[in-house]
């Protein structure tokens, strides 16, 4: 009898620890996010659900190609998803429907084809990043509201988990 009580306590303790760890991961480290706009098509469509690593930029710098979730600079209650195109110290320019970073064209196989206006050149200062949507014609991004302060970054996208047929991990 005493052995069963002890076993029950252990099982309840393990379940409690699993719930605590799951809650910490869900609310502290990994956070689900719903894509609501077409600005990241074709890679992310409206209705896609992604998982975001909220610790990604605590101690690490954002790098070119990262898909990031951030507080919108004009309304910090709203969140956006974009791609980091240039980090601090880099020079960014858009012309002839191509993106140049430090004078070199960057390969962007993820971009939805289409025309978009020129921008820059502009040097990204310390503490900021330049972000663009993959669907440049439908994206409100750094071209419109300026460089993104690094402290507005909420996390780095890890994977698409829904719809299931679109499941994939993020890569550049």
Sine and cosine of phi, psi and omega as CSV:
sin_phi,cos_phi,sin_psi,cos_psi,sin_omega,cos_omega
0.00,0.00,-0.74,0.67,0.02,-1.00
-0.88,0.47,-0.58,0.81,0.00,-1.00
-0.91,0.41,-0.62,0.79,0.02,-1.00
-0.92,0.40,-0.65,0.76,0.04,-1.00
-0.89,0.46,-0.68,0.73,0.02,-1.00
-0.89,0.45,-0.68,0.74,0.01,-1.00
-0.90,0.44,-0.67,0.74,0.03,-1.00
-0.89,0.46,-0.66,0.75,0.03,-1.00
-0.88,0.48,-0.69,0.72,0.02,-1.00
-0.88,0.47,-0.71,0.71,-0.02,-1.00
-0.90,0.44,-0.71,0.70,0.03,-1.00
-0.89,0.45,-0.62,0.78,0.05,-1.00
-0.89,0.45,-0.70,0.72,0.02,-1.00
-0.89,0.45,-0.70,0.72,0.02,-1.00
-0.88,0.48,-0.68,0.74,0.03,-1.00
-0.88,0.47,-0.68,0.74,0.02,-1.00
-0.90,0.43,-0.67,0.74,0.02,-1.00
-0.87,0.49,-0.68,0.73,0.02,-1.00
-0.90,0.44,-0.68,0.73,0.03,-1.00
-0.89,0.45,-0.71,0.70,0.01,-1.00
-0.90,0.43,-0.69,0.73,0.04,-1.00
-0.87,0.49,-0.68,0.74,0.04,-1.00
-0.90,0.43,-0.67,0.74,0.05,-1.00
-0.88,0.48,-0.73,0.68,0.01,-1.00
-0.89,0.46,-0.68,0.73,-0.06,-1.00
-0.91,0.41,-0.67,0.74,-0.10,-1.00
-0.98,-0.21,-0.31,0.95,-0.07,-1.00
-0.95,-0.31,-0.58,0.81,-0.11,-0.99
-0.91,-0.42,-0.84,0.54,-0.04,-1.00
-0.96,-0.28,0.76,-0.65,-0.03,-1.00
-0.74,-0.68,0.74,-0.67,0.09,-1.00
-0.96,0.26,0.47,-0.88,-0.04,-1.00
-0.55,-0.84,0.69,-0.73,0.00,-1.00
-0.99,-0.17,0.78,-0.62,0.07,-1.00
-0.99,0.17,0.82,-0.57,-0.08,-1.00
-0.92,-0.39,-0.20,0.98,-0.09,-1.00
-0.81,-0.59,0.33,-0.94,0.00,-1.00
-1.00,0.05,0.21,0.98,-0.13,-0.99
-0.93,0.36,-0.24,0.97,0.00,-1.00
-0.92,-0.38,0.25,0.97,0.05,-1.00
-0.93,0.38,0.52,-0.86,0.12,0.99
-1.00,0.03,-0.19,0.98,-0.06,-1.00
-0.91,0.40,-0.63,0.78,0.04,-1.00
-0.81,-0.59,0.85,-0.53,-0.02,-1.00
-0.97,-0.23,0.41,-0.91,0.09,-1.00
-0.84,0.54,0.77,-0.64,-0.04,-1.00
0.98,-0.20,-0.27,0.96,0.08,-1.00
-0.91,0.42,0.52,-0.85,0.08,-1.00
-0.88,-0.47,0.75,-0.66,-0.04,-1.00
-0.83,-0.55,0.29,-0.96,0.12,-0.99
-0.94,-0.34,0.73,-0.68,-0.06,-1.00
-0.90,-0.44,0.73,-0.69,0.08,-1.00
-1.00,0.05,0.95,-0.31,-0.07,-1.00
-0.98,0.22,-0.20,0.98,0.01,-1.00
-0.99,-0.13,-0.01,1.00,-0.15,-0.99
-0.83,0.55,-0.57,0.82,-0.09,-1.00
-0.93,-0.36,0.36,0.93,0.12,-0.99
-0.99,-0.12,1.00,-0.02,-0.02,-1.00
0.96,-0.26,-0.20,0.98,0.03,-1.00
-0.83,-0.56,0.51,-0.86,0.00,-1.00
-1.00,-0.01,0.56,-0.83,0.12,-0.99
-0.92,0.39,0.56,-0.83,0.00,-1.00
-0.82,-0.57,0.37,-0.93,0.00,-1.00
-0.81,0.58,0.75,-0.67,0.01,-1.00
0.99,-0.16,-0.30,0.95,0.03,-1.00
-0.88,0.48,0.70,-0.71,0.16,-0.99
-1.00,-0.06,0.86,-0.50,-0.15,-0.99
-0.85,-0.52,0.48,-0.88,0.16,-0.99
-0.95,-0.32,0.70,-0.71,-0.06,-1.00
-0.52,-0.85,0.33,-0.95,0.11,-0.99
-0.97,0.25,0.78,-0.63,-0.02,-1.00
-0.91,0.42,0.83,-0.56,-0.08,-1.00
-0.85,0.53,-0.47,0.88,-0.02,-1.00
-1.00,0.06,-0.24,0.97,0.01,-1.00
-0.38,-0.92,1.00,-0.07,-0.14,-0.99
-0.90,0.44,-0.17,0.99,0.05,-1.00
-0.99,0.16,-0.32,0.95,0.01,-1.00
-1.00,-0.08,0.49,-0.87,0.07,-1.00
-0.85,-0.53,0.55,-0.84,0.01,-1.00
-0.80,-0.59,0.32,-0.95,0.11,-0.99
-0.84,-0.55,0.80,-0.60,0.02,-1.00
-0.55,-0.83,0.01,-1.00,0.03,-1.00
-0.92,-0.38,0.70,-0.71,0.08,-1.00
-0.95,0.30,0.82,-0.57,-0.01,-1.00
-0.97,-0.26,-0.61,0.79,0.02,-1.00
-0.58,-0.81,0.65,-0.76,0.02,-1.00
-0.97,-0.25,0.03,-1.00,-0.07,-1.00
-0.84,0.55,0.66,-0.75,0.01,-1.00
1.00,0.02,-0.19,0.98,-0.01,-1.00
-1.00,-0.07,0.46,-0.89,0.06,-1.00
-0.97,-0.23,0.79,-0.62,-0.03,-1.00
-0.89,-0.45,0.62,-0.78,0.06,-1.00
-0.50,-0.86,0.64,-0.77,0.09,-1.00
-0.90,-0.44,0.82,-0.58,0.09,-1.00
-0.37,-0.93,0.51,-0.86,-0.01,-1.00
0.82,0.58,0.58,0.81,0.00,-1.00
0.86,0.52,0.51,0.86,0.07,-1.00
-0.75,-0.67,0.40,-0.92,0.04,-1.00
-0.94,-0.34,0.76,-0.65,0.04,-1.00
-0.91,-0.41,0.77,-0.64,0.11,-0.99
-0.85,-0.52,0.84,-0.54,-0.07,-1.00
0.82,0.57,0.58,0.81,0.07,-1.00
1.00,0.07,-0.14,0.99,-0.02,-1.00
-0.96,-0.27,0.65,-0.76,0.08,-1.00
-0.93,0.37,0.72,-0.69,0.08,-1.00
-0.99,-0.16,0.60,-0.80,0.04,-1.00
-0.98,0.21,0.77,-0.64,-0.03,-1.00
-0.72,-0.69,0.97,0.24,-0.02,-1.00
-0.92,0.38,-0.23,0.97,-0.05,-1.00
-1.00,0.05,-0.16,0.99,-0.11,-0.99
-0.98,0.19,0.69,-0.72,0.11,-0.99
-0.96,0.28,0.80,-0.60,-0.03,-1.00
-0.86,0.50,0.52,-0.86,0.02,-1.00
0.41,-0.91,0.25,-0.97,0.02,-1.00
-1.00,0.06,0.57,-0.82,0.13,-0.99
-0.54,-0.84,0.45,-0.89,-0.11,-0.99
-0.94,0.33,0.35,-0.94,0.05,-1.00
-0.94,0.35,0.33,-0.94,0.01,-1.00
-0.47,-0.88,0.59,-0.80,0.15,-0.99
0.98,0.19,-0.31,-0.95,0.15,0.99
-0.96,0.28,0.48,-0.88,0.01,-1.00
-0.60,-0.80,0.69,-0.72,0.08,-1.00
-1.00,0.02,0.76,-0.65,0.01,-1.00
-0.99,0.15,0.89,-0.46,-0.02,-1.00
-0.97,0.25,0.19,-0.98,0.04,-1.00
-0.84,0.54,0.63,-0.77,0.05,-1.00
0.99,0.14,0.16,0.99,-0.01,-1.00
-0.71,-0.70,0.30,-0.95,0.12,-0.99
-0.68,-0.74,0.39,-0.92,0.07,-1.00
-0.96,-0.27,0.84,-0.54,-0.05,-1.00
-0.86,-0.52,0.56,-0.83,0.07,-1.00
-0.70,-0.72,0.46,-0.89,0.18,-0.98
-0.99,0.15,0.44,-0.90,0.03,-1.00
-0.95,0.32,-0.42,0.91,0.06,-1.00
-0.99,-0.16,0.99,0.17,-0.19,-0.98
-0.85,0.53,-0.47,0.88,-0.01,-1.00
-0.98,0.21,-0.32,0.95,-0.06,-1.00
-0.88,-0.48,0.40,0.92,-0.12,-0.99
-0.88,-0.47,0.75,-0.67,0.17,-0.99
-0.99,-0.12,0.93,-0.37,-0.16,-0.99
-0.55,-0.84,-0.34,-0.94,-0.08,-1.00
-0.85,0.52,-0.40,0.91,0.05,-1.00
-0.90,0.43,-0.51,0.86,-0.08,-1.00
-0.99,-0.10,-0.73,0.68,-0.10,-0.99
-0.93,-0.37,0.11,0.99,0.12,-0.99
0.99,-0.14,-0.07,-1.00,-0.03,-1.00
-0.94,0.34,0.57,-0.82,-0.07,-1.00
-1.00,0.00,0.84,-0.54,0.10,-1.00
-0.90,0.44,0.70,-0.72,-0.06,-1.00
-0.85,0.52,-0.54,0.84,-0.03,-1.00
-0.93,0.36,-0.19,0.98,0.05,-1.00
-0.99,0.11,-0.19,0.98,0.02,-1.00
-0.92,0.38,0.80,-0.60,0.00,-1.00
-0.99,-0.16,-0.39,0.92,0.01,-1.00
0.20,-0.98,0.09,-1.00,-0.02,-1.00
-0.93,-0.37,0.74,-0.67,0.01,-1.00
-0.92,0.39,0.72,-0.69,0.00,-1.00
-0.97,-0.23,-0.72,0.69,-0.08,-1.00
-0.36,-0.93,0.39,-0.92,0.19,-0.98
-1.00,-0.07,0.82,-0.58,-0.01,-1.00
-0.92,-0.38,-0.20,0.98,0.02,-1.00
-0.43,-0.90,0.65,-0.76,0.00,1.00
-0.91,0.41,0.50,-0.87,-0.14,-0.99
-0.84,0.54,-0.57,0.82,-0.01,-1.00
-0.93,0.36,-0.24,0.97,0.03,-1.00
-0.97,-0.24,0.12,0.99,-0.02,-1.00
-0.81,0.58,0.78,-0.62,0.09,-1.00
-0.17,-0.99,0.40,-0.92,0.11,-0.99
-1.00,0.02,0.48,-0.88,0.01,-1.00
-0.98,0.17,0.71,-0.71,0.15,-0.99
-0.68,-0.73,0.24,-0.97,0.02,-1.00
-0.95,0.32,0.00,0.00,0.00,0.00
